[in-house]
């Protein structure tokens, strides 16, 4: 397993008013979600934030290479399908 990457604001779309990660834009396989970005606490993972949501054929593998995630204890809400259709979800 490769060394985990701690996410930065360059890796995500982050709503500072809600403390919500709205979309993951990175290509890292193993990630650590920090408890804050620039002092704003991460409290929510939005619907489909870490998901490969484009339609895939039955034989196609997801393009999102995500295989492991470490969540901070500040996250109190995880949206619908937040981690579906990626390598993480398929390995469950």
Z-matrix of the N, CA and C atoms (Angstrom, degrees):
N
C 1 1.442
C 2 1.526 1 108.45
N 3 1.326 2 115.88 1 134.93
C 4 1.459 3 119.76 2 178.98
C 5 1.525 4 110.91 3 -74.55
N 6 1.318 5 114.87 4 160.92
C 7 1.460 6 121.44 5 -179.94
C 8 1.532 7 109.54 6 -61.52
N 9 1.343 8 119.01 7 133.17
C 10 1.466 9 120.74 8 179.49
C 11 1.528 10 111.91 9 -65.38
N 12 1.305 11 115.16 10 146.86
C 13 1.467 12 122.98 11 177.81
C 14 1.523 13 108.68 12 -104.52
N 15 1.328 14 117.19 13 126.11
C 16 1.464 15 120.79 14 174.41
C 17 1.521 16 107.78 15 -80.93
N 18 1.317 17 115.81 16 123.62
C 19 1.455 18 120.56 17 -176.41
C 20 1.526 19 112.13 18 -62.70
N 21 1.330 20 114.71 19 148.09
C 22 1.460 21 122.78 20 173.51
C 23 1.528 22 107.47 21 -123.39
N 24 1.309 23 116.77 22 175.56
C 25 1.466 24 120.38 23 177.60
C 26 1.522 25 112.18 24 -64.72
N 27 1.324 26 117.93 25 -18.74
C 28 1.466 27 121.20 26 175.77
C 29 1.529 28 111.63 27 -72.41
N 30 1.327 29 117.24 28 -18.95
C 31 1.466 30 122.13 29 -175.80
C 32 1.522 31 113.83 30 -94.78
N 33 1.325 32 117.37 31 -15.30
C 34 1.461 33 120.90 32 -172.41
C 35 1.526 34 111.71 33 -138.42
N 36 1.308 35 114.47 34 162.02
C 37 1.459 36 121.82 35 166.11
C 38 1.529 37 104.69 36 -98.12
N 39 1.327 38 117.59 37 119.56
C 40 1.460 39 122.41 38 -172.47
C 41 1.520 40 110.29 39 -123.71
N 42 1.330 41 116.21 40 123.97
C 43 1.462 42 122.86 41 177.16
C 44 1.520 43 107.92 42 -88.41
N 45 1.322 44 116.52 43 104.41
C 46 1.470 45 121.00 44 -175.69
C 47 1.530 46 112.68 45 -66.93
N 48 1.335 47 117.91 46 -29.65
C 49 1.473 48 120.26 47 179.15
C 50 1.522 49 111.47 48 -70.01
N 51 1.331 50 116.81 49 -36.23
C 52 1.464 51 121.79 50 -177.62
C 53 1.521 52 112.90 51 -96.61
N 54 1.331 53 117.47 52 -14.77
C 55 1.461 54 120.67 53 -174.34
C 56 1.514 55 110.89 54 67.76
N 57 1.327 56 115.70 55 34.32
C 58 1.459 57 121.58 56 -170.71
C 59 1.527 58 112.81 57 -116.15
N 60 1.324 59 115.79 58 132.38
C 61 1.464 60 120.71 59 169.54
C 62 1.521 61 106.20 60 -83.82
N 63 1.337 62 115.54 61 117.30
C 64 1.464 63 120.51 62 -176.11
C 65 1.522 64 113.29 63 -95.69
N 66 1.329 65 117.30 64 -27.76
C 67 1.462 66 120.16 65 -179.54
C 68 1.520 67 109.94 66 -159.33
N 69 1.317 68 114.86 67 142.92
C 70 1.463 69 122.38 68 175.79
C 71 1.510 70 107.88 69 -100.73
N 72 1.332 71 116.59 70 125.09
C 73 1.457 72 121.59 71 -176.72
C 74 1.525 73 112.50 72 -110.53
N 75 1.320 74 117.42 73 4.07
C 76 1.457 75 120.98 74 -175.45
C 77 1.512 76 113.85 75 -88.90
N 78 1.328 77 114.95 76 177.34
C 79 1.456 78 122.02 77 178.23
C 80 1.523 79 111.77 78 -125.88
N 81 1.308 80 117.48 79 22.15
C 82 1.457 81 121.02 80 -178.76
C 83 1.526 82 110.08 81 -80.58
N 84 1.332 83 116.56 82 144.46
C 85 1.459 84 121.45 83 179.32
C 86 1.523 85 111.99 84 -81.60
N 87 1.303 86 116.67 85 -38.78
C 88 1.464 87 122.27 86 -175.40
C 89 1.521 88 108.05 87 -122.54
N 90 1.343 89 115.79 88 118.55
C 91 1.461 90 118.81 89 -174.92
C 92 1.524 91 112.05 90 -126.56
N 93 1.311 92 113.75 91 155.21
C 94 1.455 93 122.67 92 171.54
C 95 1.523 94 106.07 93 -120.07
N 96 1.320 95 116.27 94 123.85
C 97 1.457 96 120.45 95 175.68
C 98 1.524 97 106.84 96 -88.38
N 99 1.335 98 117.89 97 121.80
C 100 1.468 99 119.28 98 -178.86
C 101 1.526 100 110.76 99 -73.00
N 102 1.323 101 116.28 100 164.25
C 103 1.459 102 118.93 101 179.47
C 104 1.522 103 112.82 102 -78.82
N 105 1.364 104 116.66 103 -10.40
C 106 1.460 105 119.44 104 176.94
C 107 1.531 106 110.08 105 -158.02
N 108 1.324 107 114.07 106 158.52
C 109 1.456 108 123.06 107 171.01
C 110 1.524 109 106.48 108 -123.12
N 111 1.307 110 117.00 109 119.09
C 112 1.464 111 122.42 110 -179.48
C 113 1.534 112 112.35 111 50.76
N 114 1.333 113 116.11 112 39.66
C 115 1.457 114 121.05 113 177.29
C 116 1.518 115 115.29 114 83.95
N 117 1.329 116 118.36 115 -3.44
C 118 1.470 117 122.32 116 177.63
C 119 1.531 118 107.68 117 -95.04
N 120 1.328 119 116.52 118 120.07
C 121 1.460 120 121.88 119 -176.40
C 122 1.525 121 111.65 120 -65.15
N 123 1.321 122 116.13 121 134.56
C 124 1.463 123 122.28 122 174.50
C 125 1.526 124 107.11 123 -83.71
N 126 1.333 125 116.50 124 113.24
C 127 1.465 126 121.13 125 -177.49
C 128 1.524 127 112.95 126 -117.52
N 129 1.327 128 117.09 127 -13.43
C 130 1.464 129 119.23 128 -172.82
C 131 1.526 130 111.27 129 -144.20
N 132 1.327 131 114.76 130 144.44
C 133 1.461 132 123.10 131 169.74
C 134 1.524 133 104.89 132 -113.78
N 135 1.319 134 117.40 133 116.41
C 136 1.464 135 121.67 134 -175.28
C 137 1.523 136 112.50 135 -70.09
N 138 1.339 137 115.04 136 164.38
C 139 1.457 138 121.48 137 175.03
C 140 1.529 139 109.96 138 -50.66
N 141 1.312 140 116.53 139 130.31
C 142 1.467 141 124.67 140 173.69
C 143 1.537 142 114.19 141 60.87
N 144 1.321 143 118.51 142 17.88
C 145 1.467 144 122.30 143 -174.92
C 146 1.524 145 113.14 144 -58.60
N 147 1.310 146 118.24 145 -37.90
C 148 1.467 147 121.71 146 -177.81
C 149 1.523 148 111.37 147 -114.67
N 150 1.323 149 116.92 148 26.09
C 151 1.457 150 121.62 149 -174.78
C 152 1.513 151 112.19 150 -105.61
N 153 1.305 152 114.41 151 149.80
C 154 1.458 153 121.37 152 168.03
C 155 1.519 154 104.14 153 -88.35
N 156 1.332 155 117.97 154 104.01
C 157 1.460 156 120.08 155 -170.44
C 158 1.526 157 114.19 156 -99.86
N 159 1.333 158 118.22 157 -7.76
C 160 1.461 159 119.11 158 177.52
C 161 1.520 160 109.58 159 -69.30
N 162 1.329 161 115.42 160 147.90
C 163 1.461 162 119.93 161 179.44
C 164 1.516 163 110.64 162 -64.15
N 165 1.319 164 115.25 163 132.39
C 166 1.456 165 121.93 164 178.04
C 167 1.516 166 108.62 165 -118.66
N 168 1.318 167 116.12 166 146.83
C 169 1.452 168 119.84 167 173.39
C 170 1.522 169 109.39 168 -69.10
N 171 1.312 170 117.10 169 165.40
C 172 1.465 171 121.53 170 -177.12
C 173 1.523 172 113.12 171 -58.49
N 174 1.334 173 117.53 172 -32.55
C 175 1.461 174 121.23 173 -176.33
C 176 1.524 175 113.56 174 -95.07
N 177 1.328 176 117.74 175 -1.26
C 178 1.458 177 120.24 176 -176.60
C 179 1.521 178 111.43 177 -87.85
N 180 1.300 179 115.37 178 138.13
C 181 1.463 180 120.90 179 175.09
C 182 1.525 181 108.66 180 -85.23
N 183 1.312 182 117.82 181 151.83
C 184 1.450 183 119.14 182 177.54
C 185 1.527 184 110.92 183 -65.70
N 186 1.326 185 116.13 184 149.94
C 187 1.455 186 120.96 185 178.80
C 188 1.525 187 111.59 186 -82.17
N 189 1.308 188 117.61 187 -22.13
C 190 1.451 189 122.02 188 -179.64
C 191 1.525 190 108.48 189 -75.60
N 192 1.329 191 118.43 190 115.75
C 193 1.468 192 121.33 191 -173.30
C 194 1.528 193 114.94 192 -83.16
N 195 1.316 194 118.28 193 7.65
C 196 1.457 195 122.36 194 -173.91
C 197 1.532 196 111.62 195 -57.69
N 198 1.348 197 116.32 196 122.69
C 199 1.462 198 120.61 197 179.89
C 200 1.519 199 113.60 198 -120.83
N 201 1.348 200 118.58 199 -19.13
C 202 1.469 201 120.09 200 175.60
C 203 1.518 202 110.34 201 -151.44
N 204 1.336 203 114.44 202 146.31
C 205 1.464 204 121.83 203 -178.21
C 206 1.523 205 108.62 204 -138.08
N 207 1.333 206 116.15 205 134.43
C 208 1.462 207 121.72 206 171.65
C 209 1.524 208 105.95 207 -110.57
N 210 1.330 209 115.75 208 120.85
C 211 1.465 210 121.86 209 -179.88
C 212 1.520 211 110.62 210 -98.66
N 213 1.341 212 117.25 211 142.75
C 214 1.462 213 119.18 212 174.96
C 215 1.533 214 109.49 213 -78.47
N 216 1.316 215 117.02 214 159.14
C 217 1.463 216 119.37 215 179.27
C 218 1.528 217 112.44 216 -75.47
N 219 1.335 218 117.89 217 -0.64
C 220 1.462 219 121.54 218 176.25
C 221 1.525 220 112.50 219 -78.72
N 222 1.339 221 117.18 220 -18.08
C 223 1.465 222 120.83 221 -179.78
C 224 1.523 223 108.93 222 -74.42
N 225 1.333 224 115.33 223 119.40
C 226 1.463 225 120.70 224 -178.68
C 227 1.523 226 112.57 225 -112.69
N 228 1.333 227 116.58 226 -8.80
C 229 1.464 228 119.80 227 179.73
C 230 1.519 229 109.87 228 -143.06
N 231 1.331 230 114.50 229 131.81
C 232 1.463 231 121.26 230 175.98
C 233 1.524 232 106.67 231 -123.90
N 234 1.324 233 115.81 232 121.58
C 235 1.455 234 121.53 233 -175.28
C 236 1.514 235 113.83 234 -73.21
N 237 1.315 236 113.57 235 169.28
C 238 1.458 237 122.27 236 179.85
C 239 1.524 238 110.75 237 -58.75
N 240 1.308 239 116.35 238 131.00
C 241 1.453 240 122.08 239 175.96
C 242 1.513 241 114.55 240 63.13
N 243 1.319 242 117.92 241 20.79
C 244 1.465 243 121.69 242 -174.18
C 245 1.522 244 113.14 243 -56.69
N 246 1.326 245 117.65 244 -30.54
C 247 1.464 246 120.93 245 -176.73
C 248 1.527 247 112.09 246 -125.83
N 249 1.317 248 117.67 247 25.14
C 250 1.461 249 119.21 248 -178.87
C 251 1.519 250 111.85 249 -85.63
N 252 1.311 251 115.26 250 163.05
C 253 1.464 252 125.04 251 173.35
C 254 1.513 253 113.76 252 54.22
N 255 1.313 254 115.03 253 50.25
C 256 1.460 255 121.83 254 170.35
C 257 1.512 256 106.51 255 -143.89
N 258 1.293 257 118.69 256 179.53
C 259 1.461 258 121.26 257 -177.68
C 260 1.526 259 111.58 258 -64.53
N 261 1.321 260 117.67 259 -29.16
C 262 1.457 261 122.12 260 177.27
C 263 1.516 262 109.90 261 -63.01
N 264 1.295 263 116.42 262 -49.08
C 265 1.456 264 122.00 263 -176.70
C 266 1.533 265 110.82 264 -65.75
N 267 1.307 266 116.77 265 -39.16
C 268 1.453 267 119.97 266 -178.64
C 269 1.527 268 112.98 267 -71.20
N 270 1.323 269 115.96 268 -22.07
C 271 1.462 270 118.16 269 -178.41
C 272 1.524 271 112.66 270 -85.46
N 273 1.326 272 117.18 271 -4.29
C 274 1.474 273 120.65 272 -178.96
C 275 1.508 274 110.28 273 -74.32
